[in-house]
């Protein structure tokens, strides 16, 4: 199934809101050679801007390489990012977000990221609540979270 056939809005657990934030991303990729993992690692650093954010994920568009005088990133590098861990530094917010790249599109330079950790929960909550619709760091009540954990 291609990424065009998937309706990501239906698969998302939390609603996304349009927020533009300048970011620096870092992705470490082990290059494969003839079905063996090479010891060669490629550290990709790039500049980008978020398209939207939610408590559990974000979408961003890569704008330039942070390593090569702001030249564009080759689409093949963008495609390699899918399935890899990512670190995202949000400029001017003293905030770092870690997660995994769920999808990447080399034609549009877009990445879909699921968030696994933030450097400062309080700052993330403030950043999310600054948006006009507001986003709660804990979208469910305590009772709903307990029920979800117990499977009931």
C-alpha positions in Angstrom: 0.0 0.0 0.0 1.5 3.3 -1.0 1.6 6.3 1.3 -0.9 8.1 -1.1 -3.5 5.4 -0.3 -3.3 5.9 3.4 -5.5 8.5 5.1 -3.2 9.6 7.9 -5.9 11.7 9.5 -7.9 8.6 10.2 -4.9 6.7 11.6 -3.8 9.5 14.0 -4.6 9.2 17.6 -4.6 12.9 18.3 -5.8 15.8 16.1 -3.0 17.8 14.4 -3.0 21.6 14.3 -1.2 23.8 11.8 1.9 25.3 13.5 5.0 26.6 11.7 8.2 26.2 13.8 11.8 26.3 12.5 13.6 23.2 13.4 17.0 21.4 13.0 16.7 17.6 12.5 19.3 14.9 13.1 19.0 11.4 11.7 21.6 8.7 11.9 21.5 6.0 9.2 23.6 2.8 8.9 24.2 2.2 5.2 23.5 -1.3 3.8 25.8 -3.0 1.4 24.6 -6.3 -0.2 22.2 -7.2 2.6 24.9 -6.6 5.3 24.9 -3.6 7.5 27.9 -1.5 6.9 29.9 0.1 9.6 29.6 3.3 7.7 27.1 5.6 9.3 25.6 8.7 7.7 24.6 11.5 10.0 22.0 13.6 8.2 21.4 17.1 9.6 18.8 19.4 8.0 16.9 22.5 8.5 13.1 22.4 8.2 9.8 23.8 9.3 6.8 22.0 10.9 3.6 21.8 9.0 1.5 20.6 12.0 1.9 19.2 15.5 0.0 17.2 17.9 0.8 15.7 21.3 1.8 12.4 19.7 3.4 13.5 16.4 4.3 16.1 13.9 4.8 16.7 10.2 7.6 18.7 8.9 9.1 19.8 5.6 12.9 19.8 5.1 14.1 23.1 3.6 17.9 22.7 3.4 21.0 20.7 4.5 22.5 22.1 7.6 25.9 20.7 6.6 26.4 22.0 3.1 25.8 25.7 3.1 22.0 25.4 3.0 21.9 23.4 -0.2 18.9 21.1 -0.7 19.0 17.5 0.5 19.0 14.8 -2.1 15.6 13.1 -2.3 17.4 9.7 -1.8 18.5 10.8 1.6 15.0 11.8 2.6 13.7 8.4 1.5 16.4 6.7 3.7 15.0 8.5 6.8 11.8 6.4 7.0 11.9 4.0 10.0 14.8 5.8 11.6 15.0 7.6 15.0 15.1 11.4 14.7 16.0 14.3 17.0 14.3 17.6 16.4 15.6 20.8 17.9 12.9 23.6 17.9 14.6 27.0 17.4 13.9 29.7 19.9 11.9 27.4 22.2 14.8 25.6 24.1 13.1 22.3 23.3 14.2 19.0 21.7 11.8 16.3 20.5 12.8 12.7 19.9 10.8 10.2 17.9 10.7 7.9 14.9 10.2 8.8 11.2 7.0 7.0 10.2 7.0 8.2 6.6 9.2 10.2 4.3 8.5 11.6 0.9 11.6 12.4 -1.3 9.5 14.3 -3.8 8.0 16.8 -1.3 10.7 16.6 1.4 8.1 15.9 4.0 8.5 13.7 7.1 5.8 12.3 9.4 7.2 11.7 12.9 5.8 10.0 16.0 7.0 11.6 19.2 8.5 9.3 21.8 10.1 11.9 24.2 10.4 15.6 24.7 13.3 17.4 26.6 10.9 19.5 28.7 7.3 18.5 29.2 6.3 21.9 30.6 7.7 23.8 27.6 6.1 21.3 25.2 2.7 21.9 27.0 3.2 25.6 26.8 4.1 25.5 23.2 1.1 23.4 22.3 -1.3 25.6 24.3 -0.1 28.7 22.6 -1.8 27.6 19.4 -5.3 29.0 19.0 -7.0 25.6 19.3 -4.8 24.5 22.1 -3.4 21.1 22.6 -3.3 19.4 26.0 -0.2 17.4 27.0 -2.7 15.0 28.7 -5.7 14.9 26.3 -7.5 12.2 28.3 -8.6 12.3 31.9 -6.9 10.1 34.5 -9.8 7.7 34.5 -9.7 7.3 30.7 -5.9 6.6 30.8 -6.3 4.0 33.6 -9.1 2.3 31.6 -7.0 2.3 28.4 -4.0 0.8 30.3 -6.1 -2.0 31.8 -7.7 -2.8 28.5 -11.2 -2.2 29.7 
